């Protein structure tokens, strides 16, 4: 019964991990709802800008046939491919990324991020592009201070539009500023307009196949103190702006607006796309109005996101045991600071876990050895009370009590490691820090499977040795056969698991076999 329970728990764990890893996270589509409009920061005639560095109102003419108020109107030009769009764009360097900003809508049509395994294109669809506004307008680049990209256009009704992207270093979120100015002598309505994020988001080549299954439109609710709250996956339709941030993400990257309250509503659609909607506003002659929204576009690197202080790190999917996953990542980060290698950090983390669990493992092995010594007596009881199951159970429980054996003792270490195992699985699959992390020789990405399946095969062999030297090897032929098949089942299940997770389980098996060999003589003498 003991071995069957262990087998059931282990297989249940693997089924859970397999399902969780491949569950479809698509948002269920439903027709979008047109949202109401928003408010912004009013600037009265003659007033200065709300903060230093805000845009002036340089003008660039546009065809008079374009609509000034349709927020989602398509550009009048024929659709262009990515290469053509990039060639007609301004190139800007922002940290590890190279941005291409196209005049149409002043949108980011390309964001090439330098990752550990090469360049990654984050803009999945360059039309309308990320952070696009008025895609029917063609903007002109304007002179701007260092760290600022400024664009301007004039709508057919005379409203001047100035758009700025501002970068202020790695520790501060970049900002997008939109200023609308009425430079005519008559009142003008701004009309509803949008700032769009999406559709979709690019990712690393190894994740492209499943990208459309894991990308999401999400936001962090504002409950609790600090960056607490919950991640809410948006369904298609109208959403409120009551979020710490909202955006589109996938396994490794995030594009988000960190102050959606600047806008009135959010429209979500599929593929995952958010349109932050500003309401129509009446501008008096000479009046201007400013909307300012911090944003993020880049990898979901936990330590970097934490520094921004708005909870962007909550976009990292640590799964059911998220708190354990965050703790594991912190511990791995501390050990990595000492070793300089994530693979050795995983090995040392495993040693720490097994050291903490050793007292329980010792009691488990002691109980298992006692169970093995009791097998002849259990066999006699089973024969003596074969027709009286109730009496058989009571006699066996009395036998266990006298001998100090626990028939369920072998399950406890496994049950305690289940949350750690599952949390480590999600950490290795979703933490940017471990993407492309090299260990030794052929293992060059601990977040991906072992390309030559060496680690899973070695792990299976060690599990077989662990069963062989176990002090509680089952005497029943059926149970013995099941335990012999366990290493084979685990080996095949682990073939496509992250190599870092296989390394953890392999190290765990090495430690367990070493403990069993070291204590084998002790338990035999005690018997």
C-alpha positions as CSV (number, residue, x, y, z in Angstrom):
1,X,0.0,0.0,0.0
2,X,2.9,2.3,0.9
3,X,4.5,2.0,-2.5
4,X,1.2,2.2,-4.4
5,X,0.5,5.5,-2.6
6,X,3.9,6.9,-3.5
7,X,3.4,5.9,-7.1
8,X,-0.1,7.5,-7.2
9,X,1.2,10.7,-5.7
10,X,4.2,10.9,-8.0
11,X,2.1,10.3,-11.1
12,X,-0.6,12.7,-10.0
13,X,2.2,15.3,-9.6
14,X,3.4,14.7,-13.1
15,X,0.0,14.8,-14.7
16,X,-0.7,18.1,-12.9
17,X,2.6,19.6,-14.2
18,X,1.9,18.4,-17.7
19,X,-1.5,19.9,-17.7
20,X,-0.5,23.1,-16.1
21,X,2.4,23.5,-18.5
22,X,0.3,23.1,-21.7
23,X,-3.2,24.4,-20.6
24,X,-4.6,26.8,-23.2
25,X,-4.7,30.3,-21.7
26,X,-6.4,32.0,-24.6
27,X,-8.9,34.6,-23.7
28,X,-12.5,33.7,-24.6
29,X,-13.6,36.0,-27.4
30,X,-16.8,38.1,-27.2
31,X,-17.8,41.2,-29.1
32,X,-16.1,44.4,-27.9
33,X,-18.1,47.1,-26.2
34,X,-17.5,50.7,-27.2
35,X,-16.2,52.5,-24.1
36,X,-17.1,56.0,-22.8
37,X,-14.5,58.7,-22.9
38,X,-11.9,60.0,-20.5
39,X,-10.4,63.0,-18.8
40,X,-6.8,64.2,-18.7
41,X,-4.8,67.1,-17.3
42,X,-6.1,70.5,-18.3
43,X,-3.8,73.2,-19.3
44,X,-5.5,76.6,-19.4
45,X,-4.5,79.3,-22.0
46,X,-1.2,80.9,-21.0
47,X,-0.3,78.2,-18.4
48,X,3.0,76.4,-18.6
49,X,3.3,72.6,-19.0
50,X,2.4,70.5,-16.0
51,X,6.0,69.1,-15.8
52,X,9.4,70.0,-17.2
53,X,10.2,68.7,-20.6
54,X,6.6,68.5,-21.9
55,X,6.2,69.0,-25.6
56,X,5.7,72.2,-27.5
57,X,3.4,72.3,-30.5
58,X,5.4,72.0,-33.7
59,X,3.2,71.3,-36.7
60,X,3.2,69.0,-39.7
61,X,0.6,69.0,-42.4
62,X,-1.6,66.0,-43.2
63,X,-4.1,65.3,-46.0
64,X,-7.4,67.0,-45.2
65,X,-9.4,63.9,-46.0
66,X,-8.3,62.1,-42.8
67,X,-10.7,62.0,-39.9
68,X,-9.6,63.9,-36.8
69,X,-11.8,62.0,-34.3
70,X,-12.0,58.3,-35.3
71,X,-9.7,56.7,-32.8
72,X,-9.3,53.4,-34.6
73,X,-9.3,54.6,-38.2
74,X,-6.9,52.8,-40.5
75,X,-4.2,54.6,-42.3
76,X,-5.1,55.8,-45.8
77,X,-1.9,54.4,-47.3
78,X,-1.6,50.8,-48.6
79,X,-0.4,48.2,-46.0
80,X,3.3,47.9,-45.9
81,X,5.5,44.9,-44.9
82,X,7.7,45.1,-41.8
83,X,10.9,45.7,-43.7
84,X,9.4,48.7,-45.6
85,X,8.0,50.1,-42.4
86,X,11.3,49.8,-40.6
87,X,13.2,51.5,-43.5
88,X,10.8,54.5,-43.2
89,X,11.2,54.7,-39.4
90,X,13.4,56.5,-37.0
91,X,15.8,54.3,-35.1
92,X,16.3,54.8,-31.4
93,X,18.4,52.9,-28.9
94,X,16.9,52.4,-25.4
95,X,19.0,50.2,-23.2
96,X,19.2,46.7,-24.8
97,X,16.6,47.5,-27.3
98,X,16.6,49.2,-30.7
99,X,13.2,50.8,-31.5
100,X,11.8,51.8,-34.9
101,X,9.2,54.5,-34.7
102,X,7.1,55.0,-37.8
103,X,5.6,58.4,-38.7
104,X,2.2,56.8,-39.2
105,X,0.6,57.1,-35.8
106,X,4.1,57.7,-34.3
107,X,4.0,54.0,-33.4
108,X,6.7,51.6,-32.4
109,X,6.7,49.2,-35.4
110,X,9.8,47.3,-34.3
111,X,11.5,46.7,-31.0
112,X,14.6,44.4,-31.3
113,X,15.7,43.3,-27.9
114,X,19.1,41.8,-27.4
115,X,18.5,38.7,-25.3
116,X,20.9,36.0,-24.2
117,X,20.2,33.9,-27.2
118,X,20.2,36.7,-29.8
119,X,17.9,39.5,-31.0
120,X,14.2,39.2,-30.3
121,X,11.5,41.1,-32.2
122,X,8.9,42.2,-29.6
123,X,6.4,43.8,-32.1
124,X,4.4,40.9,-33.3
125,X,2.3,43.0,-35.7
126,X,3.7,46.3,-36.9
127,X,0.3,47.6,-37.9
128,X,-0.8,49.7,-36.1
129,X,2.3,49.1,-33.9
130,X,2.9,49.4,-30.2
131,X,1.7,52.6,-28.4
132,X,0.1,53.9,-31.6
133,X,-2.2,56.9,-31.6
134,X,-4.2,58.4,-34.4
135,X,-3.0,55.7,-36.9
136,X,-4.6,57.8,-39.7
137,X,-2.2,60.7,-38.9
138,X,1.3,61.0,-40.3
139,X,3.6,62.6,-37.7
140,X,6.8,64.5,-38.3
141,X,9.8,64.1,-36.1
142,X,10.7,67.2,-34.1
143,X,13.9,68.4,-32.3
144,X,14.0,67.1,-28.8
145,X,16.4,66.8,-25.8
146,X,18.5,63.7,-25.2
147,X,16.4,60.7,-24.2
148,X,13.3,62.1,-25.9
149,X,11.7,61.3,-29.2
150,X,9.2,63.9,-30.2
151,X,6.6,63.8,-33.0
152,X,4.0,66.3,-34.2
153,X,1.0,66.5,-36.5
154,X,-2.0,68.7,-37.1
155,X,-5.4,67.2,-37.6
156,X,-7.7,68.5,-40.4
157,X,-9.8,70.3,-37.8
158,X,-6.8,72.3,-36.6
159,X,-6.0,70.4,-33.4
160,X,-2.2,70.1,-33.0
161,X,-1.0,66.8,-31.7
162,X,2.4,66.3,-30.1
163,X,3.6,62.9,-28.9
164,X,6.8,62.2,-27.0
165,X,8.6,59.1,-25.8
166,X,10.8,59.9,-22.9
167,X,13.5,57.7,-21.4
168,X,15.1,58.6,-18.1
169,X,17.4,55.7,-17.3
170,X,17.1,52.0,-16.3
171,X,15.6,52.7,-12.9
172,X,12.7,54.9,-14.1
173,X,9.8,53.8,-16.4
174,X,9.8,55.5,-19.8
175,X,6.8,57.8,-20.5
176,X,4.6,58.6,-23.4
177,X,3.2,62.1,-23.4
178,X,0.3,63.2,-25.6
179,X,-0.5,66.9,-25.9
180,X,-3.5,68.3,-27.8
181,X,-3.6,72.0,-28.5
182,X,-6.2,74.3,-30.1
183,X,-4.3,76.9,-32.0
184,X,-7.4,78.2,-33.8
185,X,-9.7,80.9,-32.8
186,X,-12.7,78.7,-32.3
187,X,-13.6,75.9,-29.8
188,X,-12.6,72.4,-30.9
189,X,-13.5,68.9,-29.6
190,X,-10.6,66.5,-29.2
191,X,-12.8,63.5,-30.0
192,X,-12.3,60.1,-28.5
193,X,-8.8,58.7,-29.2
194,X,-6.8,55.7,-28.2
195,X,-3.3,54.5,-27.2
196,X,-3.0,50.9,-28.3
197,X,-0.8,48.0,-27.0
198,X,-0.7,44.9,-29.2
199,X,-2.0,43.0,-31.0
200,X,0.0,40.2,-29.5
201,X,3.6,40.4,-28.5
202,X,6.8,38.9,-30.0
203,X,8.9,36.3,-28.2
204,X,12.1,34.3,-28.4
205,X,12.4,31.8,-31.3
206,X,12.0,28.7,-29.0
207,X,8.6,30.0,-27.8
208,X,7.1,31.1,-31.1
209,X,5.2,27.9,-31.6
210,X,3.2,28.2,-28.4
211,X,3.3,32.0,-28.1
212,X,-0.4,32.5,-29.2
213,X,-1.4,30.0,-26.5
214,X,0.3,31.8,-23.6
215,X,0.1,35.5,-24.5
216,X,-2.5,37.4,-22.5
217,X,-4.1,40.8,-22.0
218,X,-3.8,41.4,-18.2
219,X,-3.8,43.9,-15.4
220,X,-2.9,44.1,-11.8
221,X,-5.8,45.0,-9.4
222,X,-5.0,47.6,-6.7
223,X,-6.2,45.7,-3.6
224,X,-3.9,45.7,-0.6
225,X,-0.8,47.6,0.2
226,X,2.3,48.1,-2.0
227,X,2.2,46.0,-5.1
228,X,-0.4,43.5,-3.9
229,X,-3.5,42.6,-5.7
230,X,-4.3,40.0,-8.3
231,X,-3.6,39.5,-11.9
232,X,-6.7,39.7,-14.0
233,X,-6.8,38.3,-17.5
234,X,-9.1,40.4,-19.6
235,X,-11.8,39.1,-21.8
236,X,-12.7,40.8,-25.0
237,X,-14.8,43.9,-24.3
238,X,-14.8,47.1,-22.2
239,X,-12.7,47.2,-19.0
240,X,-12.3,49.8,-16.2
241,X,-9.0,51.5,-15.6
242,X,-8.9,50.5,-11.9
243,X,-5.5,48.7,-12.3
244,X,-2.0,49.4,-11.1
245,X,-1.0,48.6,-14.7
246,X,-2.5,46.9,-17.7
247,X,-0.9,45.4,-20.8
248,X,-0.1,42.4,-23.0
249,X,2.4,39.8,-22.1
250,X,3.7,36.3,-23.0
251,X,6.0,33.9,-21.3
252,X,9.1,36.2,-21.2
253,X,8.0,39.8,-22.3
254,X,5.6,42.5,-21.2
255,X,4.2,45.7,-22.9
256,X,2.2,47.6,-20.4
257,X,0.9,51.1,-19.4
258,X,1.6,51.7,-15.7
259,X,-1.0,54.4,-15.1
260,X,-4.2,53.4,-17.0
261,X,-6.2,55.8,-14.8
262,X,-5.0,58.6,-17.1
263,X,-7.6,57.1,-19.5
264,X,-11.3,56.5,-19.0
265,X,-11.7,53.0,-20.3
266,X,-9.8,50.0,-21.7
267,X,-11.0,48.1,-24.7
268,X,-9.7,44.5,-24.9
269,X,-9.8,42.4,-28.1
270,X,-8.3,39.3,-29.7
271,X,-5.5,38.6,-30.5
272,X,-4.7,40.2,-27.1
273,X,-4.8,43.9,-27.7
274,X,-5.6,46.8,-25.3
275,X,-6.8,50.2,-26.4
276,X,-6.6,52.9,-23.7
277,X,-9.4,55.2,-24.6
278,X,-9.5,58.9,-23.8
279,X,-12.8,60.8,-23.9
280,X,-13.6,63.8,-26.1
281,X,-12.7,67.1,-24.5
282,X,-13.6,70.6,-25.5
283,X,-10.6,72.8,-26.1
284,X,-11.1,76.6,-26.1
285,X,-8.9,78.7,-28.4
286,X,-5.3,78.7,-27.2
287,X,-6.0,75.9,-24.7
288,X,-4.0,72.6,-24.6
289,X,-4.3,69.4,-22.6
290,X,-1.7,66.8,-21.7
291,X,-2.0,63.0,-21.1
292,X,1.0,61.3,-19.6
293,X,1.4,57.5,-19.1
294,X,4.5,55.6,-17.9
295,X,4.9,52.4,-19.8
296,X,7.1,49.3,-20.0
297,X,8.3,47.3,-23.0
298,X,10.8,44.5,-22.4
299,X,11.6,41.2,-20.7
300,X,10.0,40.1,-17.5
301,X,13.2,40.2,-15.4
302,X,12.1,40.0,-11.8
303,X,14.8,42.1,-10.2
304,X,14.5,44.9,-12.8
305,X,10.7,45.0,-12.6
306,X,10.7,45.2,-8.8
307,X,12.7,48.4,-8.9
308,X,9.9,50.2,-10.7
309,X,7.6,49.8,-7.7
310,X,4.3,49.3,-9.5
311,X,4.0,45.5,-9.4
312,X,5.1,44.8,-13.0
313,X,7.0,41.7,-11.6
314,X,3.6,40.2,-10.8
315,X,3.2,39.5,-14.5
316,X,5.7,36.6,-14.1
317,X,3.6,33.4,-13.9
318,X,4.8,31.3,-11.0
319,X,1.7,29.2,-11.0
320,X,-0.2,27.8,-8.0
321,X,2.6,28.0,-5.6
322,X,3.6,31.6,-6.6
323,X,5.0,32.6,-3.2
324,X,7.3,29.5,-3.1
325,X,8.3,30.3,-6.7
326,X,9.3,33.9,-5.8
327,X,11.2,32.6,-2.8
328,X,13.0,30.0,-5.0
329,X,14.0,32.7,-7.5
330,X,15.3,34.9,-4.7
331,X,17.3,32.0,-3.3
332,X,18.6,31.0,-6.7
333,X,19.6,34.6,-7.3
334,X,21.5,34.8,-4.0
335,X,23.4,31.5,-4.8
336,X,24.0,32.7,-8.3
337,X,25.7,35.7,-6.9
338,X,28.2,33.4,-5.2
339,X,28.7,30.9,-8.0
340,X,28.1,33.0,-11.2
341,X,26.3,30.0,-12.7
342,X,22.6,29.1,-12.6
343,X,23.2,25.4,-13.0
344,X,25.5,25.2,-9.9
345,X,23.0,27.4,-8.1
346,X,20.2,24.8,-8.8
347,X,22.5,22.1,-7.5
348,X,23.3,24.0,-4.3
349,X,19.6,24.8,-3.8
350,X,18.8,21.1,-4.0
351,X,21.5,20.4,-1.4
352,X,19.9,23.0,0.9
353,X,16.5,21.6,0.4
354,X,17.6,18.0,1.1
355,X,19.6,19.2,4.2
356,X,16.5,20.8,5.6
357,X,14.5,17.6,4.9
358,X,17.1,15.2,6.1
359,X,15.6,14.6,9.6
360,X,12.3,13.6,8.0
361,X,14.2,11.6,5.4
362,X,16.0,9.8,8.1
363,X,12.8,8.9,9.9
364,X,11.3,7.8,6.6
365,X,14.2,5.4,5.9
366,X,14.1,4.1,9.4
367,X,10.4,3.4,9.1
368,X,10.9,1.8,5.7
369,X,13.6,-0.5,7.1
370,X,11.2,-1.5,9.9
371,X,8.5,-2.2,7.3
372,X,10.8,-4.4,5.4
373,X,11.6,-6.4,8.6
374,X,7.9,-6.8,9.3
375,X,7.1,-8.3,5.9
376,X,7.2,-12.0,7.1
377,X,4.9,-11.1,10.0
378,X,2.5,-9.2,7.7
379,X,2.4,-12.1,5.4
380,X,1.4,-14.4,8.2
381,X,-1.3,-12.0,9.4
382,X,-2.7,-11.8,5.8
383,X,-2.9,-15.6,5.6
384,X,-4.3,-15.9,9.1
385,X,-7.1,-13.3,8.7
386,X,-7.7,-13.6,5.0
387,X,-11.4,-13.9,5.6
388,X,-11.7,-11.2,8.2
389,X,-10.5,-7.8,6.7
390,X,-11.5,-5.8,9.8
391,X,-9.5,-8.0,12.1
392,X,-6.6,-8.0,9.7
393,X,-6.4,-4.2,9.6
394,X,-6.6,-3.9,13.4
395,X,-3.8,-6.6,13.9
396,X,-1.6,-4.9,11.3
397,X,-2.1,-1.5,12.9
398,X,-1.1,-3.0,16.3
399,X,2.0,-4.5,14.7
400,X,3.0,-1.1,13.2
401,X,2.5,0.5,16.6
402,X,4.6,-2.0,18.4
403,X,7.5,-1.8,15.9
404,X,7.3,1.9,15.3
405,X,6.8,1.5,11.6
406,X,4.7,3.9,9.5
407,X,3.2,2.4,6.3
408,X,2.8,5.9,4.9
409,X,6.2,7.2,5.9
410,X,7.6,7.1,2.4
411,X,5.1,9.6,1.1
412,X,6.0,12.5,3.4
413,X,9.2,13.7,1.8
414,X,7.6,13.5,-1.7
415,X,4.5,15.4,-0.5
416,X,6.7,18.1,1.0
417,X,8.7,18.4,-2.2
418,X,5.7,18.6,-4.5
419,X,5.1,22.4,-4.0
420,X,8.9,22.9,-4.4
421,X,9.0,20.8,-7.5
422,X,5.9,22.5,-9.1
423,X,7.1,26.0,-8.1
424,X,10.6,25.2,-9.5
425,X,9.1,24.0,-12.7
426,X,7.2,27.3,-13.2
427,X,10.2,29.3,-12.2
428,X,12.5,27.6,-14.7
429,X,9.9,27.9,-17.5
430,X,8.9,31.5,-16.9
431,X,11.8,33.3,-15.2
432,X,13.7,35.5,-17.7
433,X,16.8,35.2,-15.6
434,X,17.1,31.5,-16.4
435,X,16.3,31.9,-20.1
436,X,19.5,31.0,-22.0
437,X,21.3,30.3,-18.7
438,X,24.3,28.1,-19.4
439,X,25.4,25.3,-17.0
440,X,28.2,23.1,-18.5
441,X,29.2,21.6,-21.9
442,X,26.0,20.9,-23.9
443,X,23.5,22.3,-21.4
444,X,23.3,25.9,-22.7
445,X,19.7,26.8,-21.7
446,X,18.4,25.6,-18.3
447,X,14.9,26.7,-19.2
448,X,14.8,24.4,-22.3
449,X,14.9,20.6,-22.5
450,X,18.3,18.8,-22.7
451,X,18.9,18.7,-26.5
452,X,20.6,15.2,-26.2
453,X,18.5,13.8,-23.3
454,X,21.6,13.0,-21.3
455,X,20.3,14.4,-18.0
456,X,16.9,12.6,-18.1
457,X,18.6,9.2,-18.9
458,X,21.1,9.7,-16.1
459,X,18.3,10.7,-13.8
460,X,16.3,7.6,-14.7
461,X,19.4,5.4,-14.0
462,X,19.9,7.0,-10.6
463,X,16.2,6.5,-9.7
464,X,16.6,2.8,-10.6
465,X,19.6,2.6,-8.2
466,X,17.6,4.4,-5.6
467,X,14.9,1.8,-5.8
468,X,17.4,-1.0,-5.7
469,X,19.1,0.2,-2.5
470,X,15.9,1.3,-0.8
471,X,15.5,-0.4,2.6
472,X,11.8,-0.8,1.9
473,X,12.0,-2.7,-1.4
474,X,8.6,-4.4,-1.9
475,X,8.4,-8.1,-1.6
476,X,5.1,-8.3,-3.5
477,X,6.0,-9.1,-7.2
478,X,3.3,-6.7,-8.6
479,X,4.5,-3.8,-6.4
480,X,8.1,-4.6,-7.3
481,X,7.3,-4.5,-11.0
482,X,5.5,-1.1,-10.6
483,X,8.5,0.4,-8.8
484,X,10.9,-1.0,-11.5
485,X,8.8,0.8,-14.1
486,X,8.8,4.1,-12.2
487,X,12.3,5.2,-13.4
488,X,11.2,4.5,-17.0
489,X,8.0,6.5,-16.6
490,X,9.9,9.4,-15.0
491,X,12.6,9.4,-17.7
492,X,10.1,9.7,-20.5
493,X,8.1,12.4,-18.6
494,X,11.2,14.4,-18.0
495,X,12.5,14.3,-21.6
496,X,10.9,17.6,-22.5
497,X,11.1,19.2,-19.1
498,X,13.4,22.2,-18.6
499,X,16.9,20.8,-18.1
500,X,17.2,22.8,-14.9
501,X,14.3,20.9,-13.4
502,X,15.9,17.6,-14.5
503,X,19.1,18.8,-12.9
504,X,17.2,19.4,-9.7
505,X,15.6,15.9,-9.6
506,X,18.9,14.3,-10.7
507,X,20.8,16.0,-7.8
508,X,18.0,15.0,-5.5
509,X,18.4,11.3,-6.6
510,X,22.2,11.5,-6.1
511,X,21.7,12.8,-2.6
512,X,19.0,10.2,-1.8
513,X,21.1,7.3,-3.1
514,X,24.1,8.5,-1.1
515,X,22.0,8.7,2.0
516,X,20.6,5.2,1.5
517,X,24.1,3.7,0.9
518,X,25.5,5.6,3.9
519,X,22.7,4.5,6.3
520,X,22.1,1.0,4.9
521,X,24.5,-0.7,7.3
522,X,23.2,1.4,10.2
523,X,19.6,0.2,9.7
524,X,20.7,-3.4,9.2
525,X,22.6,-3.4,12.5
526,X,19.6,-1.7,14.2
527,X,17.4,-4.5,12.9
